[in-house]
Amino acid sequence: MNWKEKLILSEGDDIRFINKFEAGHLGQKERYTYDIVNSLGEKIGSIKYVEETSIKPPFKERYSLAQYDINQNEIIFECW
């Protein structure tokens, strides 16, 4: 399942990429930030998506997704 399918969006809402930040000496943690905009182009929320890769075998990957409304209230938070 694509992480975007886990989001709670209304008809006409869109996500826009804002930033990517890599952490760790090998770039094993990638943090992505997105804004959620409505059909009028107004920001109505934000998304933080994180991909983590272990630097030791078997190089497992973990993911987390957090969606916030315009007041930074958490709507969803999920890890897998």
HELIX and SHEET records of a PDB file:
HELIX    1   1 TRP A    3  LYS A    6  5                                   4    
SHEET    1   A 5 ASP A  14  ALA A  23  0                                        
SHEET    2   A 5 LYS A  29  VAL A  37 -1                                        
SHEET    3   A 5 LYS A  43  THR A  53 -1                                        
SHEET    4   A 5 GLU A  61  ASP A  69 -1                                        
SHEET    5   A 5 GLU A  74  CYS A  79 -1                                        
END                                                                             
